[in-house]
Amino acid sequence: MNSGSEIRTHRLVIVGTGGLARELHEVIEDMNDNSSVEKWEMVGWLDSNPEVHHTKVHDLPVLGGVEWLRDHPDVEVVIGIGAPPTRRKVVQAIEALGHRSFATLIHPTAVIGRRAQIGEGSIICANVTTTTDYQIGRFVLINIMATVAHDDVLHDFVTIAPSVVISGNVVIGEGVDVGTNATINQGIELGEWTIIGSGTVITKNIPANVTAVGVPAKTIKERPKGWHL
């Protein structure tokens, strides 16, 4: 530690106790190991399932549901939920309590462009590579080893699974869920609340509220507008 440096400490909880939530705990620990000026104190977990309340995960307590935040306005929140519709509902429930403090996590091995915009509550995991002049909205999840290229726009609540390749000038609408190892070609637009299957190769625009899979991508399911609500 540099002499005379002041350490900024954040107290936080993770919503969720599943695999992604536990992976985010690892991200937090790695961030602590790689910073001498900013530390994250993990207070515990929040979960909607009362059966896990008052148990422990990674030796930390499950404190209750999100209602716990009502009496703890100073604690920052990380949403450890992969599904965009559920993540959105949890954020809305927390904001309805008057809580507004959401942590943004970036793993120390992620390559982050100097000319990037990253919204609050977003999470960028280990070995993600990004370039320049891109925009990432609120509560976006970019999982391990994904790539984000120049001039991309990822709107709020997007989930990018591991090893997804996003070429330049791509626009991904709100709540889109892109599966593992998918590839999105240059200049593509994905409509909001669409689901892209694992391994899909996207060579043309995909509309909103559909599921697309295959090489090249084909729409196999359509959903009514607002299906995610």
Buried (B, 14 or more C-beta within 10 A) or exposed (E): EEEEEEEEEBBBBBBBBEEBBBBBBEBBEBBBEEBEEEBBEBBBBBBBEEEBBEEEBBEBBBBBBBEBBEEBEEBBBBBBBBBBBBBBBBBEBBEEBEBEBBBBBBBEBBEBBEEBEBBEBBBBBBBBBBBBBBBBBBBBBBBBBBBBBBBBBBBBBBBBBBBBBBBBBBBBBBBBBBBBBBBBBEEBBBBBBBBBBBBBBBBEEBBBBBBBBEEEBEEEEEBEEEEBE
